[in-house]
Structures are given as structure tokens and as C-alpha cells.
Amino acid sequence: MTDVFLAWPVLLVVAALVVSLVVLGKSADILVDNAVALSKVWGMPELVVGATIVSLGTTLPELAASGISALQGSGEFALGNAVGSIITNTSLILGLGAVFGAIAVGRAESQKLSILLAATAALIVPTLVTLGPDGQGHLPRWMGVVLLVSLPVYLWWMARQRAPEVPDRGGEPVDSGVLVEPDLAEAGPRPARLLAMVALGAVGIAGSAVVLVGSAEALAIRAGVPEFILAVTLVAFGTSVPELTTVITAARRGYGGLALGNVLGANVLNIVLVSGFAAAVMPGGIPVGTDFMLVSYPALFIILGLFGWFAYNTKVNEIRVREGIALVVIYVAFLAASLLVPNFL
């Protein structure tokens, strides 16, 4: 697919990339909304739906883009997309969500952050252990297998958690954390139609991911930009569109805590599922370059450290506008560093 885009004019390649991002986000919305409605028809508990279908659904764009890239032999692109999505989710998306409405932080969120920190350590430590004199590391294939094996354990743990409490809206429909269109949730038992829409969403995600990866790689080759920079910036933002929509919608409705839980869950899946799959299918694992070590990992440490201060500090109950702006500023600094630092190497 990359060879095809290399033969196209640059403007057409850019247009294909933009369209693929839009289709990718919309396809994920279709899959998640209809899967949730289908689970309600089948009588699945809402907590299980939120812990599995919704979290997995909003991570599908990252999985599709990174998975296809890894299968094509571009491991750095796959890892960059996964780590870039975590950085984007925890800084830009949560920051924008806090601007639209306060995001509550409490014990449940700190527990989820602890799992995210453990997953992050499992991702980074093997890379640091294999760090060579040239400043490059390596994410071994066996760690990808370990991460994938831990996925069922994480989902089992999520399914055992209590459903989040939501405020009474005085008789109005209460949002229980699953963001689904009302007409889908109340449409009645029409499993055949819902299954068809789930399949349509899955096809849209797979097809748009192929176009996204091919067009992004073609642009990187033409511009001489390292693939990982494109992956941790533009592609990571594009594949995080489902989380962005969910967080802003939830924050505006007054359910900031639910938005935070969704982002933390998606971040864990980006490591356990997306990075795990990418490393597991690469015969030699994923090489991690110097620029990745100097920009992406430090940014990840800073953002998770700041968020840890929010989550573990008992005096902080909400992420509000001021904190949200700080998170957005950190994301902008990360973008600037991603573009500038490689020029000095």
C-alpha cells in the first residue's frame, strides 16, 4: 500500500490520510455504540460492557494501525503510535476534557492508574535493560507475549469492579458511563441489524487503518521524517479521536470521572494489547531508537508523574480548567520536542 501512495501526488496522499482518520474514528463509534446496544439486548451487565466492549472499541483504531504496521515490518511505527496515543490521551484529551468540565479523581481512578503504571514499567524496563552504547534499546518479542497474556487478567479484574455511582438527575435519564446513542439503547431487540452494524464498523476500522498506515509512511518517506515521529504525533492523535469524543462528551454532561476511567482503561490497553501485539508479531521484537528514548519516554514519565499527583493526592478531588490547560501545554511541548530533538542527533 505504501508503494501505491508513493506514486500519488502529495496532495492526494494528504487527502487520503485525512479521510482515513475521519473514517477510522467514525467506524470505531459505530462499532462501540452498536456493540453496547447489542449487549443490552442480550442482557450483559453494563459494567462488563464498559470494561470490555467500550474500552476495547475505543482502542481499536490504535490496534488496527499498529497491528497492520507491525505485520508489514514497521515495529517503531507501531510502538510510536501506541505510546503516542497514551501521551495524547493523558495530556491533550484529558486537558481538553477538563476545560469543558471538571474531571473527578478518587480512589477508583488511583487504582486504575496503579495498573497503568505497572503496565508502563513492563513496557519500558525491558527496553532500558537492552540499551546499547548507541543509545538504542529493544522491546523483545517475549515481552509482547507476556503483555498479551496479561490482557485476560486485566479484563477479569475490570469486570469485578463495582459500577460507578452517578448522580440523580431528577428523573432525567442517567448516564451510566457507557456513551451510546439513546435510540440504539432503546431500539428493542434487533440483534441482526446491530450485528450488521458491528461488522460494518469493524470493516471500516480495518480498511481505514490500511490507508492510514500506507499514506502516513509514504509522507514520512517523501519528507524525510522518521516514521516514529509521524506515529507519535499525527497518527497517534488521529487514532485517539474516539477517546477525545468520549471524554469531551462525558465532561460536558458532568461525568468527568467516567471519562477519566475510560482514558485510563484505553491507556492500559494501548500497552497490553496494542504494544503487546506489535512486539509479539515482530520476529526480532521492536527496535527503540535514540530519539524515542530522548523524547517519548521522558514525556511519558512527566505526564504520568503529573497525573499521579492528581490521582494520589487526597487534597486534589478534581482536574479543573487550570490543570487542564497545564496538560495541554505539556502536550504542545511534547510535539515541539518530537519535531526538534531528532534534528540535533
CORPESUL-V816876 format. One line per field, one symbol per residue. ss: DSSP state (@ for helix, = for strand, . for the rest). phi: phi as a letter, one per 20 degrees, with the letter a starting at -180 (. if undefined). psi: psi as a letter, one per 30 degrees, with the letter a starting at -180 (. if undefined). A space follows every 50 residues. Layout:
ss = ???
phi = ???
psi = ???
This chain:
ss = .@@@@@...@@@@@@@@@@@@@@@@@@@@@@@@@@@@@@@@....@@@@@ @@@@@@@@@@@@@@@@@@@@@...@@@@@@@@@@@@@@@@@@@@@@@@@@ ..==..@@@@@@@@@@@@@@@@@@@@@@@.......===.@@@@@@@@@@ @@@@@@@@@......................@@@@.....@@@@@@@@@@ @@@@@@@@@@@@@@@@@@@@@@@...@@@@@@@@@@@@@.@@@@@@@@@@ @@@..@@@@@@@@@@@@@@@@@@@@@@@@@@....===.@@@@@@@@@@@ @@@@@@@@@@@@.....==.@@@@@@@@@@@@@@@@@@@@@@@@.
phi = .fffffeefgffffffffffffffffffffffgffffffffemfgfffff fdffffffeggffffffffffendfffffffffffffffedffffffffe afdfcbfffffffgffffffffeeggfffefefenddbefffffffffff gffffffffefffffcffdmnfgefdodecfgfffdfnfcffffffffff ffffffffffffffffffffffemeggffffedffffffeggfgffffff ffendfffffffffffffffefefffffffeegdmdfdfffffedffgff fffffffffffeffeddbedgfffffffffffffffffeeggfee
psi = eeeeffflleeeeeeeeeeeeeeeeeeeeeeeeeeeeeeeefgkkeeeee fdeeeeeffeeeeeeeeeeefggieeeeeeeeeeeeeeefdeeeeeefef kkjkkaeeeeeeeeeeeeeeefeeeeeeegklfggkakjleeeeeeeeef eeeeeeeefflkkkkklkghflkkkgfjjkkefefgfljieeeeeeeeee eeeeeeeeeeeeeeeeeeeeeefgkkeeeeefdeeeeefgeeeeeeeeee effgheeeeeeeeeeeeeeeeeeeeeeeeefkegakkjleeeefdeeeee eeeeeeeeeeefjffjfljaeeeeeeeeeeeeeeeeeeeeefff.
